[in-house]
Amino acid sequence: MQAETEIPAGVRAATTLWITAVAMGAFETILAVTQLPAFDAGTAVGLGVRVVIYAAAVFLALLLCRRQNWARAVLAVGLGVFGTISLVIEPVQWLLAGNSPGRFLAEASTMTLVAAGSRLVHLAAVLGAMVLMFGPPANAFFRGAPTGEVAGRRERV
C-alpha cells in the first residue's frame, strides 16, 4: 500500500486560485451578457462554450490535489498561457491605441469599473496559481516525493 502524502499548501492555494479565476470569469460573463441588447443564438453558443471551459477548469484544478501532473500542464498551457493572453490582449490593444488609464478611470461607468476590477482579480488569481503550482513544494509533490505524512488520510481542499 502506497503511503499517503500531504498536499502542499501551495497546491491547495493554487487550486483555490484557479477556482477563483473561474468564478471571476463567470462573473465577467454575466456582466457582459446583462449589457447585451438582445440574447441570440450566437450568445447562447458562446455561453455554452464558456460553461464547458469553466467546468473543465474546475475539474482540472481539483485534480491538482490528486497529484495529477497532466492536469497541471493543461492548466498551465490552456489557462496560464492562452487564458492570460485572452485577458490582457484587449486592454493592451486599447493602451497601444493611445488611450489613457487616467481618462478611463475618470469616464468609466460603475459597471465598467466593476468589470475591470473583476478582470484584475481574475488575472491575479491566474498568475498566483501559476506561481504556486510550480513552486518547489508543488514540484516535489508532483514528482511523487514525500512532502509530509498524514496519518492514514490525504488532506482535501
C-alpha positions as CSV (number, residue, x, y, z in Angstrom):
1,M,0.0,0.0,0.0
2,Q,1.3,3.4,-1.0
3,A,1.9,6.0,1.8
4,E,-0.4,9.0,1.7
5,T,1.3,12.3,1.2
6,E,0.2,15.6,2.5
7,I,-0.9,18.1,-0.2
8,P,1.4,21.1,0.0
9,A,-0.2,24.4,1.0
10,G,0.9,25.9,-2.4
11,V,-1.0,23.2,-4.3
12,R,-4.1,23.8,-2.2
13,A,-3.8,27.6,-2.7
14,A,-3.3,27.1,-6.4
15,T,-6.5,25.1,-6.6
16,T,-8.4,27.8,-4.7
17,L,-6.9,30.5,-7.0
18,W,-7.9,28.5,-10.2
19,I,-11.5,28.3,-8.8
20,T,-11.4,32.0,-8.0
21,A,-10.3,32.7,-11.6
22,V,-13.2,30.6,-12.9
23,A,-15.6,32.5,-10.7
24,M,-14.3,35.8,-11.9
25,G,-14.6,34.6,-15.5
26,A,-18.2,33.6,-14.9
27,F,-18.9,36.9,-13.2
28,E,-17.4,38.8,-16.1
29,T,-19.5,36.7,-18.5
30,I,-22.7,37.5,-16.5
31,L,-21.9,41.2,-16.6
32,A,-21.3,41.2,-20.3
33,V,-24.5,39.3,-21.1
34,T,-26.6,41.6,-18.9
35,Q,-25.3,44.5,-21.1
36,L,-26.3,43.0,-24.4
37,P,-29.3,44.5,-26.2
38,A,-30.6,41.0,-27.1
39,F,-29.8,37.4,-26.3
40,D,-29.4,35.5,-29.6
41,A,-28.2,32.1,-30.8
42,G,-24.6,33.3,-31.1
43,T,-24.7,34.4,-27.4
44,A,-26.1,31.1,-26.4
45,V,-23.3,29.2,-28.2
46,G,-20.7,31.4,-26.6
47,L,-22.2,30.8,-23.2
48,G,-22.2,27.1,-23.8
49,V,-18.5,27.1,-24.7
50,R,-17.7,29.1,-21.7
51,V,-19.6,26.8,-19.3
52,V,-17.7,23.8,-20.7
53,I,-14.3,25.6,-20.3
54,Y,-15.2,26.7,-16.8
55,A,-16.3,23.2,-15.8
56,A,-13.2,21.7,-17.3
57,A,-11.0,24.3,-15.4
58,V,-12.6,23.5,-12.1
59,F,-12.2,19.7,-12.7
60,L,-8.6,20.2,-13.6
61,A,-7.9,22.4,-10.6
62,L,-9.4,19.8,-8.3
63,L,-7.2,17.1,-9.9
64,L,-4.1,19.1,-8.8
65,C,-4.7,17.9,-5.2
66,R,-4.8,14.3,-6.5
67,R,-1.3,14.7,-7.8
68,Q,-2.3,14.7,-11.5
69,N,0.6,16.4,-13.2
70,W,-1.0,16.3,-16.6
71,A,-3.8,18.5,-15.1
72,R,-1.2,21.0,-14.0
73,A,0.3,21.0,-17.5
74,V,-3.1,21.5,-19.2
75,L,-4.0,24.4,-16.8
76,A,-0.6,26.0,-17.3
77,V,-0.8,26.0,-21.1
78,G,-4.6,26.3,-21.5
79,L,-5.4,28.9,-18.9
80,G,-2.0,30.1,-17.8
81,V,-0.8,31.0,-21.3
82,F,-3.8,31.2,-23.6
83,G,-6.2,32.3,-20.9
84,T,-3.8,35.1,-19.8
85,I,-3.4,36.3,-23.4
86,S,-7.2,36.5,-23.7
87,L,-7.4,38.5,-20.5
88,V,-4.7,41.1,-21.4
89,I,-5.0,41.4,-25.2
90,E,-7.9,43.8,-25.3
91,P,-6.5,46.2,-22.6
92,V,-3.1,46.1,-24.2
93,Q,-4.6,46.9,-27.6
94,W,-6.6,49.7,-26.0
95,L,-3.4,51.2,-24.5
96,L,-1.5,50.8,-27.7
97,A,-4.2,52.8,-29.4
98,G,-3.2,55.8,-27.3
99,N,-5.8,55.6,-24.6
100,S,-5.1,56.8,-21.1
101,P,-5.8,54.8,-17.9
102,G,-6.4,58.0,-16.0
103,R,-9.1,59.1,-18.5
104,F,-10.6,55.6,-18.4
105,L,-10.9,55.8,-14.6
106,A,-12.4,59.3,-14.8
107,E,-15.0,58.4,-17.5
108,A,-15.9,54.8,-16.8
109,S,-19.3,53.8,-15.5
110,T,-19.7,51.9,-12.3
111,M,-20.4,48.7,-14.3
112,T,-17.3,49.2,-16.3
113,L,-15.2,49.7,-13.2
114,V,-16.7,46.5,-11.6
115,A,-15.9,44.6,-14.7
116,A,-12.3,45.9,-14.8
117,G,-11.9,45.1,-11.1
118,S,-13.1,41.6,-11.7
119,R,-10.7,41.2,-14.6
120,L,-7.8,42.3,-12.4
121,V,-8.8,39.8,-9.7
122,H,-9.1,37.1,-12.4
123,L,-5.6,37.9,-13.8
124,A,-4.1,38.0,-10.3
125,A,-5.7,34.6,-9.5
126,V,-4.3,33.0,-12.7
127,L,-0.8,34.4,-12.1
128,G,-0.8,33.4,-8.5
129,A,-2.0,29.9,-9.3
130,M,0.8,29.5,-11.9
131,V,3.5,30.6,-9.5
132,L,2.2,28.3,-6.7
133,M,1.6,25.2,-8.7
134,F,5.2,25.4,-10.0
135,G,6.9,26.3,-6.7
136,P,9.5,23.9,-5.2
137,P,7.0,22.1,-2.8
138,A,4.5,21.6,-5.6
139,N,7.2,20.3,-7.9
140,A,8.3,17.8,-5.3
141,F,4.6,16.8,-4.8
142,F,4.0,16.2,-8.5
143,R,7.3,14.2,-8.8
144,G,6.0,11.9,-6.0
145,A,8.5,13.0,-3.4
146,P,7.2,12.7,0.2
147,T,6.1,16.1,1.5
148,G,4.9,15.0,4.9
149,E,2.9,12.1,6.1
150,V,-0.7,12.5,7.2
151,A,-1.9,9.5,9.4
152,G,-3.9,7.3,7.0
153,R,-5.6,10.0,5.0
154,R,-5.0,12.6,2.3
155,E,-5.8,16.2,3.0
156,R,-8.7,17.5,1.0
157,V,-9.3,21.0,-0.5
